[in-house]
């Protein structure tokens, strides 16, 4: 799957929903030809800094289960975070992140 973001096209591995390549477009008067660069993107938790893991229970989500902040999920589709802790949500907003506060029993089933 390819997603266009300004002058970047990001290719995703459809089995895991993770970015696996970024294609850079150069603006010229000639027909535009993408130049592929192999690049791996690591997703880090904005609260504790640890690597986010693939969420095996929900497609296109990554998760951090660090006990200091509870379960935090990240949706790779639009970059939103999901938490059940209002204080964690406030910290994410301060860092400029989009966040939703959710019911932990419904949204985090199997994680908490």
C-alpha angles and dihedrals in degrees: 000000000000125000124193117222113172104295094346129087113197119203115209130203099238094207093060103016092232127137109254103171142013123212117204121209121208120208110235136141089250121081108288114252119186119236110212118222120187105230131161120208119212116203113215129192108252091213105047102011096233122135115272113236128218110267104234092194099053129040117235093016131114123197142205115197098184108154093221092069104014126231114342121183127196122202109215092200097070106001097249123148124217125205138157093214116089092202091054089049091052091050091051091050090051087056091052096254126141110239141176125203108220141182104268095211093058104032103034099041108158095018107072 
